Amino acid sequence: MIISAKSALKLIGITIVCFCAVFVCTFFLNFYLDILPLRSKVAELMLPLYDAQLATAQMCCSVTGGVLALIAGVMVIFYVTLYVDEHSKELGTLKALGYSAARLALSFAAFGLSALIGCALGYGLGHAIMPSVYEWLTIEGLTVEIHYHVSLLFALVIAPPILFGIVAYVCAYVKLKKPALEILKNKRKERKVKANAKPIKNKNSFLKEISIKTVSANKLLTFFVTFSCFCFSAMVQMGASMESLVDGTMGWMILAIGLVLAITSAFMALTSLVRNASKSIAMMKTFGYSLGKCVTSVFVGFIPFALLGFAVGTGYQYGLLYLMVNLIFKDVGEIPNYSFNVGAMFITLAAFIMCYAAITAFYVAKINKVSVKEIMLEN
């Protein structure tokens, strides 16, 4: 099996997430390793700031790197599953010709290359801006020189692609362990209908049922929709709030990372959603349902999860900044007090609604182009 260039382009989401994670971890971990042996050279008055800087580096790497690594792993599983479903005929044929699941799954280890590209770019850019970060994190009376650490190169650039390659292999092996005929038919688990289920009385009930089934059948996509809204809410508000706490550059950097992650995960989720729901949409249009009804059946069910992501992101950024300012930096006198930024929340909410509406409008145009003829030809 050969993964085409077109299929490889779909892995850009993994590349972007790995880039963001490694980019942040590179300069924070490098700073941590460079400053750790210098404690004896720090003036007693500056020790609270020294300890706070160490704690900040640890927390940022743990939170940012850990969460994004988990998201990247989920993305790998998502793309492997998607690829197997889309190429079930080719894979099933190869399985019928005698190729083992292990041999076919081995090709999916190449998915780790998307992580390698992102990690390498993030590592390189992290080193490029490192002098500015060291200047921002400087401690009065202490000179911190930038050193190159081979251990970071292995941990941030070499290890993640290997790990994600293994995850892709295992996931593909589990999917391809099925009999060849089952892979060819690409059977999916169907929801069992309860014996006492109430019949659908009108069109509105039917549309509501379609909306519920669309969400329940796309749990992984629901996760990415929630995650994209979480990133937008948390990073935009955090970037705006940090402008009054630290150097403005850091705030803009966090804002940019959050927007990139939010847009990437939103388009990835909604593109797959429209593709998965295309058959239902085409049939609904054939039976006379308007475009507005089709859009309602596909997108409305995801609005509660989008709002949930925004709410969780708001609480997350407040809790993280509160922890940093009032606990980690509590003994550092020059750090100003921090309180919840209500203005930033409402501005972010307005921007969030406009962005959500714009993305929905983009996919409404795609839905309008779906025809029964195209769906029948695909099947």
C-alpha positions, -999 to 999 in steps of 0.1 A, spaced: 0 0 0 13 34 -9 0 65 9 -5 92 -18 6 128 -16 -30 139 -14 -37 116 16 -5 128 32 -17 164 30 -46 155 53 -21 148 81 -12 185 83 -33 187 115 -8 164 132 21 185 119 6 217 132 -2 203 167 33 188 170 49 221 158 30 241 185 38 217 213 76 214 204 79 251 198 67 260 233 86 232 250 119 239 232 127 273 247 111 266 281 129 233 286 161 247 273 159 276 297 150 253 326 181 231 319 204 262 315 192 280 347 189 249 369 226 247 379 228 285 386 209 286 418 240 292 439 247 324 418 213 339 424 211 367 449 189 359 479 165 387 471 160 371 436 154 336 448 116 338 447 117 350 411 142 322 403 120 295 418 90 311 400 107 309 366 116 273 371 80 265 381 66 284 351 88 265 327 78 232 342 41 240 342 40 254 307 58 223 293 36 199 313 3 216 304 11 226 268 33 197 258 12 171 276 -22 182 264 -10 188 228 8 154 227 -24 137 238 -43 156 210 -17 146 184 -21 110 195 -59 112 191 -54 128 157 -32 99 146 -59 74 155 -85 96 138 -65 98 105 -57 60 105 -93 52 111 -104 76 84 -78 63 59 -88 27 65 -125 35 60 -119 55 28 -96 28 13 -115 -2 25 -118 -17 -10 -81 -15 -17 -71 -27 17 -97 -55 17 -84 -66 -17 -48 -67 -6 -59 -87 25 -77 -112 2 -46 -115 -19 -27 -128 11 -12 -96 27 -12 -100 65 -26 -73 88 8 -67 102 23 -61 68 -4 -37 58 -3 -19 91 35 -14 88 29 11 60 9 33 84 40 39 105 48 65 79 21 86 95 48 94 121 66 115 94 40 142 97 49 144 134 86 145 125 81 175 102 61 194 128 86 186 156 116 196 135 100 229 125 89 237 161 124 228 174 141 250 149 119 280 154 120 275 192 158 278 190 155 309 167 135 329 192 153 316 222 175 347 227 143 368 230 127 344 254 159 343 276 158 381 277 121 381 287 129 355 315 160 372 327 168 376 364 186 406 376 223 399 383 222 365 366 236 358 332 220 328 315 239 315 285 221 294 258 235 259 256 226 231 232 211 200 248 212 167 228 187 152 252 161 178 241 167 169 205 159 133 212 129 140 234 113 166 212 122 157 177 132 120 175 110 103 201 75 117 192 75 105 155 86 71 167 59 70 193 32 82 169 44 57 143 39 29 168 4 43 177 -5 44 139 8 8 134 -12 -6 164 -44 12 154 -41 1 118 -33 -35 128 -65 -36 150 -86 -22 121 -71 -46 96 -72 -77 117 -108 -83 105 -116 -107 77 -110 -94 42 -147 -95 33 -156 -74 63 -130 -48 54 -143 -47 18 -179 -41 30 -166 -16 55 -194 -25 80 -200 -1 108 -218 -7 140 -254 2 138 -274 16 167 -300 -8 181 -335 5 180 -354 -1 212 -386 -21 210 -406 6 228 -391 35 208 -417 61 200 -424 66 163 -414 99 147 -446 119 144 -436 149 122 -408 164 102 -394 184 131 -390 152 152 -373 136 122 -348 164 119 -342 163 156 -335 126 154 -312 131 125 -293 158 144 -289 135 175 -277 106 153 -252 128 135 -236 137 168 -237 102 183 -222 87 151 -193 112 150 -180 112 186 -144 118 175 -155 148 154 -175 161 183 -143 160 204 -124 180 178 -152 206 175 -151 210 213 -113 211 213 -112 238 186 -136 260 206 -116 254 238 -84 265 220 -100 296 206 -115 306 240 -85 298 262 -57 311 240 -74 344 229 -85 353 264 -51 343 278 -32 363 252 -53 394 259 -50 390 297 -12 383 297 -5 417 279 -9 434 313 11 408 332 42 401 310 58 412 278 33 417 250 52 394 226 44 364 248 7 373 247 7 375 209 26 342 206 0 324 228 -28 341 208 -13 329 175 -8 293 187 -44 291 199 -59 304 167 -38 280 146 -49 251 167 -85 262 167 -88 267 130 -69 235 122 -91 212 144 -123 230 133 -117 226 96 -105 190 101 -136 180 120 -161 198 99 -146 186 66 -149 150 78 -184 157 91 -197 170 58 -182 141 40 -197 115 64 -231 132 63 -231 138 25 -254 108 17 -280 118 43 -279 154 30 -283 144 -6 -313 122 2 -329 149 24 -326 174 -5 -342 148 -28 -372 144 -5 -377 181 -6 -360 194 25 -346 229 22 -309 237 25 -317 253 59 -332 221 72 -302 201 60 -278 225 77 -298 223 109 -297 185 109 -259 185 105 -246 214 125 -271 223 153 -263 193 174 -227 204 177 -235 239 191 -238 227 227 -204 211 224 -190 243 209 -203 263 238 -190 237 262 -155 241 247 -157 279 250 -168 277 286 -142 252 296 -115 273 278 -126 304 297 -123 286 331 -90 269 320 -72 302 311 -85 319 343 -74 290 365 -40 288 348 -32 325 351 -46 327 387 -23 298 396 7 315 380 2 349 394 -12 342 429 7 310 437 38 307 417 47 344 416 31 353 449 65 363 464 76 383 434 68 419 441 68 434 405 40 410 393 7 429 392 -25 414 407 -47 394 384 -85 392 382 -109 377 356 -109 399 325 -147 402 318 -141 426 288 -118 401 271 -143 373 276 -172 392 259 -149 403 230 -137 368 226 -173 355 227 -183 379 199 -153 369 178 -161 333 185 -197 336 173 -186 354 141 -159 328 134 -183 299 140 -208 315 117 -182 321 90 -170 285 91 -206 273 91 -213 294 60 -183 280 42 -196 244 48 -232 254 39 -219 262 5 -202 228 3 -234 211 14 -254 229 -13 -232 213 -39 -239 177 -27 -260 158 -52 -276 123 -52 -258 115 -84 -223 121 -69 -232 100 -38 -245 71 -60 -214 71 -81 -192 70 -50 -211 40 -37 
